[in-house]
Amino acid sequence: MNKYGLHGKLTATEGNGKKLASILLEASQLVASVQGCHLYLISQDQAHPNDVWITEVWDSQEDHDNSLKDEKVRALITQAMPLLAGKPGSGQVLDVLGGAGID
């Protein structure tokens, strides 16, 4: 299986974790129909509610990168940026080996 995976954390400014998670959940709906997207999972840390985790599985890095060019996705990125406590990191790039729900 050759799939491109990403896993990372975004930290919102104090009290904005739910708002950031909501924007990312909206993004998940957009990318659900984008070519190559298998998983776009949004999670919130129970102990640190301003931390929002994103786990993604794509057919390729190219498919992922192309999703970021979508006008609606870019608009959501613009909404999310002011909520961040700092510059987002690049996240972890993963080689997806398989698992339940992944082709």
C-alpha positions as CSV (number, residue, x, y, z in Angstrom):
1,M,0.0,0.0,0.0
2,N,1.5,3.3,-1.0
3,K,-0.6,6.0,0.7
4,Y,0.5,9.4,2.0
5,G,-0.3,10.2,5.6
6,L,-0.1,13.3,7.7
7,H,-0.6,13.8,11.4
8,G,-0.3,17.0,13.2
9,K,-1.6,19.4,15.9
10,L,-2.8,22.9,15.6
11,T,-3.1,25.0,18.8
12,A,-5.8,27.6,19.0
13,T,-5.5,30.8,21.1
14,E,-7.1,30.5,24.5
15,G,-10.8,29.6,24.2
16,N,-10.8,29.1,20.4
17,G,-10.3,25.3,20.3
18,K,-13.9,24.6,19.5
19,K,-14.1,27.3,16.8
20,L,-10.9,26.0,15.2
21,A,-12.2,22.4,15.3
22,S,-15.4,23.5,13.7
23,I,-13.6,25.1,10.8
24,L,-11.5,22.0,10.3
25,L,-14.6,19.8,10.4
26,E,-16.0,22.0,7.6
27,A,-12.8,21.4,5.7
28,S,-13.3,17.7,6.2
29,Q,-16.6,17.9,4.4
30,L,-15.0,19.7,1.5
31,V,-12.1,17.3,1.0
32,A,-14.3,14.2,1.4
33,S,-15.0,14.3,-2.3
34,V,-11.6,15.5,-3.4
35,Q,-9.5,13.1,-5.5
36,G,-7.3,10.9,-3.4
37,C,-8.7,11.6,0.0
38,H,-9.3,8.6,2.2
39,L,-9.3,10.1,5.6
40,Y,-9.5,13.6,7.1
41,L,-10.0,13.1,10.8
42,I,-10.3,15.9,13.3
43,S,-9.8,15.3,17.0
44,Q,-9.7,17.5,20.1
45,D,-7.5,16.9,23.0
46,Q,-9.7,16.4,26.1
47,A,-6.9,17.6,28.5
48,H,-6.0,20.5,26.3
49,P,-9.1,21.8,24.5
50,N,-7.2,24.4,22.4
51,D,-5.2,21.5,20.8
52,V,-6.8,20.1,17.6
53,W,-5.3,17.1,15.9
54,I,-5.6,16.4,12.2
55,T,-5.0,12.9,10.7
56,E,-5.1,12.6,6.9
57,V,-4.6,9.7,4.5
58,W,-4.3,10.4,0.7
59,D,-3.3,8.4,-2.3
60,S,-0.4,10.8,-2.8
61,Q,1.3,14.0,-1.6
62,E,0.3,15.5,-5.0
63,D,-3.4,14.8,-4.2
64,H,-3.0,16.4,-0.8
65,D,-1.2,19.4,-2.2
66,N,-3.9,19.9,-4.9
67,S,-6.6,19.9,-2.2
68,L,-4.9,23.0,-0.8
69,K,-5.5,24.9,-4.0
70,D,-9.3,24.6,-3.8
71,E,-10.9,28.0,-3.4
72,K,-13.2,26.9,-0.6
73,V,-10.4,25.1,1.3
74,R,-8.3,28.3,1.0
75,A,-11.1,30.3,2.4
76,L,-11.3,28.1,5.4
77,I,-7.6,28.3,5.9
78,T,-7.9,32.1,5.9
79,Q,-10.6,31.8,8.6
80,A,-8.5,29.5,10.8
81,M,-5.2,31.3,10.7
82,P,-6.2,34.2,13.1
83,L,-7.3,31.6,15.7
84,L,-3.9,29.9,15.9
85,A,-1.6,30.4,18.9
86,G,1.5,30.2,16.7
87,K,2.7,29.3,13.2
88,P,1.5,25.8,12.3
89,G,4.2,23.1,12.0
90,S,4.5,20.8,9.1
91,G,3.2,17.8,11.0
92,Q,4.4,14.3,10.7
93,V,4.5,12.7,7.2
94,L,3.7,9.0,7.5
95,D,3.9,5.9,5.3
96,V,0.4,4.4,5.7
97,L,0.7,0.6,6.0
98,G,-3.0,-0.2,6.2
99,G,-5.8,-0.6,8.7
100,A,-9.5,-0.7,9.1
101,G,-11.3,1.5,6.7
102,I,-8.3,2.1,4.4
103,D,-8.3,0.4,1.1
